[in-house]
């Protein structure tokens, strides 16, 4: 972790709040989310709160819950997990680590100033259903994943702002922000691979951070895979820096 003027646990809490789903349950302090879709955070165990039951039995129960839903059993491993020996217990059961992610943040001292979007790019703030359709189109998501994504975004009690960058009238890139008590999270950043390196992501992040500033945010955060060099380069321009990291553990045949 790096030194920061915002508590990393507060960022983690905001990240959990930003992904709302009715398809979840608590089990002895663990949050089990079982919403199908691309986002692993929506279909994994977050061991964020207190834990008292015997660990082997808890893991057994999680495996049975996810198997009943036809989902892989994923554990999201953060520096805040409880109990602290969960990682070792999963490793002994054959769970392997994968999909390492960086949580980055920055203080919002002023709106970003990267100028207007490219002249052939139109930024649109659509209804959430249209945004989900655009994200699904860019990700080539199946219908089940799109429906789960819409359920999560439509149900959130947080104030959000979703943006589509269109080129020749078609979605070329997307992103959305969720505001939680002065902390703005950026999610669903995706760009058409054929239109990368044209300033689309920069234009969207500029719009989202400006909106966050206008709505009283003092900090912003996001989550990005540690091997996503193009995204990391964009976020570095704005001053995002890594606060902590997380990864997933799953049985070798379920790392997806």
C-alpha positions as CSV (number, residue, x, y, z in Angstrom):
1,X,0.0,0.0,0.0
2,X,1.0,3.6,-0.5
3,X,0.4,6.4,1.9
4,X,-2.8,8.3,1.2
5,X,-5.0,10.8,2.9
6,X,-8.1,8.5,2.7
7,X,-8.5,5.3,4.6
8,X,-8.2,2.3,2.3
9,X,-11.0,0.5,4.2
10,X,-13.3,3.4,3.3
11,X,-12.4,2.9,-0.4
12,X,-13.2,-0.8,0.0
13,X,-16.5,-0.1,1.7
14,X,-17.4,2.3,-1.1
15,X,-16.5,-0.3,-3.7
16,X,-18.8,-2.8,-2.0
17,X,-21.6,-0.2,-1.9
18,X,-21.2,0.6,-5.6
19,X,-22.1,-2.9,-6.7
20,X,-25.6,-3.4,-5.5
21,X,-27.4,-6.7,-6.2
22,X,-30.4,-8.5,-4.8
23,X,-28.6,-11.8,-5.4
24,X,-26.5,-11.9,-2.3
25,X,-26.5,-13.1,1.3
26,X,-24.5,-12.7,4.5
27,X,-23.0,-15.8,6.1
28,X,-21.1,-15.3,9.4
29,X,-19.7,-12.0,8.3
30,X,-18.9,-13.0,4.8
31,X,-20.8,-11.4,1.8
32,X,-21.7,-13.9,-0.8
33,X,-22.7,-12.3,-4.1
34,X,-24.1,-14.6,-6.8
35,X,-25.0,-12.2,-9.6
36,X,-23.9,-13.7,-13.0
37,X,-21.9,-11.4,-15.2
38,X,-18.5,-10.3,-16.2
39,X,-17.7,-8.5,-12.9
40,X,-16.2,-11.1,-10.5
41,X,-17.0,-8.7,-7.6
42,X,-20.6,-9.5,-8.2
43,X,-20.2,-13.3,-8.1
44,X,-17.6,-13.9,-5.4
45,X,-17.1,-14.1,-1.6
46,X,-16.0,-10.9,0.2
47,X,-14.7,-11.9,3.6
48,X,-14.8,-8.3,4.8
49,X,-16.5,-8.6,8.1
50,X,-16.1,-10.6,11.3
51,X,-15.8,-14.4,11.2
52,X,-16.5,-16.9,14.0
53,X,-17.5,-20.3,12.5
54,X,-14.9,-22.9,11.8
55,X,-13.1,-22.0,8.5
56,X,-13.3,-25.4,6.7
57,X,-17.1,-25.6,7.2
58,X,-17.5,-22.0,6.0
59,X,-15.6,-22.7,2.8
60,X,-17.7,-25.9,2.3
61,X,-20.9,-23.9,2.6
62,X,-19.7,-21.3,0.1
63,X,-18.8,-24.0,-2.4
64,X,-22.3,-25.5,-2.1
65,X,-24.0,-22.1,-2.5
66,X,-22.1,-21.3,-5.7
67,X,-22.5,-24.8,-7.1
68,X,-26.3,-24.5,-6.6
69,X,-26.2,-21.3,-8.7
70,X,-24.1,-22.9,-11.4
71,X,-21.3,-20.4,-10.7
72,X,-17.6,-21.0,-9.8
73,X,-16.6,-20.5,-6.2
74,X,-14.5,-17.3,-6.2
75,X,-13.0,-15.6,-3.1
76,X,-12.0,-12.0,-3.4
77,X,-8.8,-11.6,-1.4
78,X,-8.1,-8.2,0.0
79,X,-5.7,-6.9,2.7
80,X,-8.8,-6.6,5.0
81,X,-10.1,-10.2,4.8
82,X,-11.3,-11.9,7.9
83,X,-10.0,-14.3,9.1
84,X,-6.4,-13.4,8.2
85,X,-5.5,-17.0,7.5
86,X,-8.2,-17.4,4.8
87,X,-5.6,-17.2,2.0
88,X,-3.5,-20.1,3.5
89,X,-6.6,-22.2,4.1
90,X,-7.7,-21.8,0.5
91,X,-4.3,-22.5,-0.8
92,X,-4.2,-25.8,1.2
93,X,-7.5,-26.8,-0.5
94,X,-6.0,-26.2,-4.0
95,X,-7.3,-22.7,-4.7
96,X,-5.0,-20.7,-6.9
97,X,-4.5,-16.9,-7.1
98,X,-5.5,-15.1,-10.3
99,X,-6.7,-11.8,-11.8
100,X,-4.6,-9.4,-9.7
101,X,-6.2,-6.0,-9.5
102,X,-5.0,-2.6,-8.3
103,X,-7.2,-0.2,-6.4
104,X,-6.1,3.3,-7.3
105,X,-7.2,6.7,-5.9
106,X,-6.6,10.4,-6.2
107,X,-7.6,13.5,-4.3
108,X,-9.9,15.8,-6.4
109,X,-8.4,19.2,-5.8
110,X,-9.9,20.6,-9.0
111,X,-11.6,19.4,-12.2
112,X,-9.3,17.8,-14.7
113,X,-8.3,19.9,-17.7
114,X,-7.6,17.7,-20.7
115,X,-9.6,19.8,-23.1
116,X,-12.7,18.7,-25.1
117,X,-13.1,15.3,-26.6
118,X,-11.8,14.6,-30.1
119,X,-14.0,16.4,-32.7
120,X,-15.5,13.2,-34.1
121,X,-16.6,12.0,-30.6
122,X,-19.9,12.8,-29.0
123,X,-20.4,12.3,-25.2
124,X,-23.8,11.1,-24.2
125,X,-25.4,10.6,-20.8
126,X,-28.1,8.1,-21.5
127,X,-30.7,6.3,-19.4
128,X,-29.1,3.4,-17.5
129,X,-30.7,0.7,-19.7
130,X,-29.1,2.2,-22.8
131,X,-25.8,2.4,-21.0
132,X,-26.0,-1.2,-20.1
133,X,-26.8,-2.1,-23.7
134,X,-23.8,-0.2,-24.9
135,X,-21.4,-1.8,-22.4
136,X,-22.8,-5.2,-23.4
137,X,-22.3,-4.5,-27.0
138,X,-18.7,-3.4,-26.5
139,X,-18.0,-6.5,-24.2
140,X,-20.0,-8.8,-26.4
141,X,-21.9,-9.9,-23.3
142,X,-24.6,-12.5,-23.4
143,X,-28.2,-11.6,-22.4
144,X,-27.9,-13.1,-18.9
145,X,-24.9,-10.9,-18.1
146,X,-26.6,-7.8,-19.5
147,X,-29.7,-8.5,-17.4
148,X,-27.6,-8.9,-14.2
149,X,-25.6,-5.7,-15.0
150,X,-28.9,-3.8,-15.4
151,X,-30.3,-5.2,-12.2
152,X,-27.2,-4.0,-10.3
153,X,-27.1,-0.5,-11.7
154,X,-30.8,0.2,-11.7
155,X,-31.1,-0.9,-8.0
156,X,-28.3,1.2,-6.6
157,X,-29.2,3.9,-4.1
158,X,-26.1,5.9,-5.0
159,X,-26.1,8.9,-7.3
160,X,-24.5,7.8,-10.6
161,X,-23.5,9.2,-13.9
162,X,-23.1,7.0,-16.9
163,X,-21.4,8.2,-20.1
164,X,-21.1,6.8,-23.7
165,X,-18.6,8.1,-26.2
166,X,-20.1,7.7,-29.7
167,X,-18.2,7.8,-33.0
168,X,-20.4,8.1,-36.1
169,X,-23.4,7.5,-33.8
170,X,-22.2,4.2,-32.5
171,X,-20.9,3.4,-28.9
172,X,-17.1,3.5,-29.0
173,X,-16.4,3.7,-25.2
174,X,-18.2,3.7,-21.9
175,X,-17.8,4.5,-18.2
176,X,-19.8,5.4,-15.2
177,X,-19.2,6.9,-11.8
178,X,-21.0,6.3,-8.4
179,X,-20.9,8.9,-5.6
180,X,-20.7,7.7,-2.0
181,X,-20.4,10.4,0.6
182,X,-17.7,12.4,-1.2
183,X,-16.0,9.4,-2.7
184,X,-16.5,8.8,-6.5
185,X,-15.9,5.4,-7.9
186,X,-15.3,4.9,-11.6
187,X,-16.5,1.6,-13.1
188,X,-17.4,-0.1,-16.4
189,X,-14.6,1.6,-18.4
190,X,-14.5,-0.2,-21.8
191,X,-13.3,0.9,-25.2
192,X,-13.8,-0.6,-28.6
193,X,-10.4,-2.3,-29.3
194,X,-10.4,-0.9,-32.8
195,X,-10.8,2.7,-31.5
196,X,-8.2,2.7,-28.7
197,X,-5.5,5.3,-28.4
198,X,-7.8,8.0,-29.8
199,X,-8.5,9.8,-26.5
200,X,-11.8,8.2,-25.8
201,X,-11.0,6.9,-22.3
202,X,-9.4,10.2,-21.4
203,X,-12.5,12.0,-22.5
204,X,-14.8,9.8,-20.4
205,X,-12.6,9.9,-17.3
206,X,-12.4,13.7,-17.7
207,X,-16.2,13.9,-17.9
208,X,-16.7,11.6,-14.9
209,X,-14.2,13.4,-12.7
210,X,-15.7,16.8,-13.6
211,X,-19.2,15.5,-12.7
212,X,-17.8,14.1,-9.4
213,X,-16.2,17.4,-8.6
214,X,-19.4,19.3,-9.4
215,X,-21.3,17.0,-7.1
216,X,-18.9,17.5,-4.1
217,X,-16.5,14.6,-4.4
218,X,-13.2,15.1,-2.6
219,X,-11.6,11.8,-3.9
220,X,-12.0,9.3,-6.7
221,X,-11.0,5.7,-7.0
222,X,-11.1,2.9,-9.5
223,X,-10.1,-0.7,-10.0
224,X,-7.8,-1.9,-12.8
225,X,-6.1,-5.2,-13.7
226,X,-2.4,-4.9,-13.0
227,X,-1.5,-6.0,-16.5
228,X,-3.8,-3.5,-18.3
229,X,-1.0,-1.2,-19.5
230,X,-3.2,1.0,-21.7
231,X,-5.7,1.7,-18.9
232,X,-2.9,2.3,-16.4
233,X,-1.3,4.9,-18.7
234,X,-4.6,6.8,-19.0
235,X,-5.2,6.8,-15.2
236,X,-1.6,7.8,-14.5
237,X,-2.2,11.0,-16.5
238,X,-4.9,12.0,-14.0
239,X,-2.8,11.3,-11.0
240,X,-4.3,8.0,-9.9
241,X,-1.9,5.9,-7.7
242,X,-2.3,2.5,-6.2
243,X,-3.6,2.3,-2.7
244,X,-3.9,-1.4,-2.3
245,X,-4.4,-4.5,-4.4
246,X,-6.6,-7.6,-4.4
247,X,-6.9,-10.8,-6.3
248,X,-9.2,-13.8,-6.5
249,X,-8.7,-17.4,-5.5
250,X,-10.6,-20.3,-7.1
251,X,-10.1,-24.0,-7.9
252,X,-7.9,-24.4,-11.0
253,X,-10.8,-25.4,-13.2
254,X,-13.0,-22.4,-12.1
255,X,-10.6,-19.4,-12.7
256,X,-13.0,-17.4,-14.8
